[in-house]
Amino acid sequence: MVVSTCTKRRHTAAHWLAQVAKHNFMDKVWLEDSLGCILHFGTMIAVDDPVTEGPSIESKEIGRSQGMYVNSQLDGKGLHMVFSVIFTDGEFKGSSLEIQGADIFSMKDREFGIVSGTGYFRFVKGYGIMETEFMDIANLRAVLKLNVTVKDF
């Protein structure tokens, strides 16, 4: 923790895992063509996925990842993501982080921005690294590891 004369500043680094599963995508396009449509430019998908302490689907759920992805790359290989990590249990229960950025899902590690937060994360800004721990494109299942660093301003 860094303390200045006019404000108290906080620096937090942590990581969580988001479990992405086919049945959580809420878009009629998925019902029509569940395998290929994420690869189509312009596809928009709303998500509500569990955030867990570990990579196993049986890991303790500590929150939800809710928001949307838009395929914003003409060749279909890149997404723009806007979502909230809403903590429902654990140290940050009742708080949220607002995440925005590019997700070139073919890359193992991707950097994104933390643009805001609530509760414990009120007035934060920062960045994160999203790492693909597991991906099964055929069944639209993935485990994403989020390492975030935020600071108060």
N, C-alpha and C positions, 0 to 999 in steps of 0.2 A: 504494500500500500504506500502511495506517495501522498504526502500532506503538503499543501501549499498554504499561503497566508490567507487566501480568500475562499478557497473551496477545498473540500476533501475529495480526492480522486481515488478511484479504485481500478484495479487491473485484475481481470479474471481470465483464466485459461481453463478449459474443460473439454471433454469429448462425450458424445452420445452416439447411438446407432439408430438409424431409421430403417425400419423394415418395410420395404415397398412390395406390395402384392397385387396381382391382377384384379382380384375381387374388390379392391379399394378404389379403383379408377371409376369415377362417376361421369361418364360421357357416353352418349348414345352411339358414337362412332365405334367404341370398343365392342358394343354388342354386335355391330355389323361386320367388323373386321378386326378381331382382337389381336392378331399378331402383327400386322404391318402398319397400322395407322399411326403409331407414334413416330414412324419414320417418314411421314408425309408432312411437307412444309405447311404451316398454318394450323395444324392440329392443336386443339386446346384441351387440356385434361385437368379436372379438379381432383385433388387427392386428400385423403384423410387416413394417414398411416401411423402405426404405433412407433413411438420412440422408446428404445429400450436401453438398459444398462450394458448389455452384451450382445454379441452377434447371433445367438441362438434365438429362434422364435419363442422358446420357452423362457427367455430372459425377462426379468421384471420390467413391466411397462412403467415408464416415468413421465410419459406425455404423449402428445399427438403432433404430427406434422400435417398441417392443414393449409392448402393453398392451391396453386395451379402451375402447370408447366405449359409452355407454348413452344411448338417446334418452330424456331425462328431462323433456321439456316436453310438456304435454298436447296442444298443437297440432302436435307433431312437428317443430318448427323449432329445437330446441336439444338439444345433447348434453352429457353429463358425461363427461369424459375422465380416465383414470388410466393413465399409461404411463411407461415408462423410456426415456430416450435412452441407449443403450449404445454407447460409443465403441470402435471396433475398429481405428482408424487415426488418425494425426495427433497433434497436440499433447496431446490428452486420452485417448489409447489406454489402455484398461483401466479407465476411469472411467465413471460413469453419473450421470445426473440423474433425479430422480423428480418427475414433473409431475402436477398435479391441478387440475381446475377446469372451469368451464363453457365450452362452445364453441357459441356461437350462430352457426352456420356461414353464415348469411345476411349477417352483418356482415363487412366487410373486415378490421378489426383487432379482436382479442379479447385480453384480459389473462388470465393464468393464474398459479397459484402454483407455485413450486419448493419442495417440502417437504423434500427431503433429497438426498443424493448419496453416491457412493463414490469412492475413489481421490483424485484431485485435488480433487473436490468434496465430500469428507468434511466433515460438520458445516455445510454451507451452507444458507441459506434465501434466498429471493429471489422474483423475479417475472419474467414474460416477456410479450412481445407476439407473438401469432401473427397473421401477415398472409397472406391468400390471394393468392398470386402468379398462380395459374391454377386454374380449376375447370371440369370437364366433367362435370356431373351425369349426363348420359345414359350416359356410359361409366365413371362412378364413378372418375374420375381427378382428382387435385388436386396442386398444389405449394404447400406451406405454408412460409413463412419464419418462423423462430423467432428472436427477439431476446431474449436473456436477460441479467439482471443478478442476480448472487448475491454474498452476503457470508458470511464465516465468523462463527460465534458461539461 
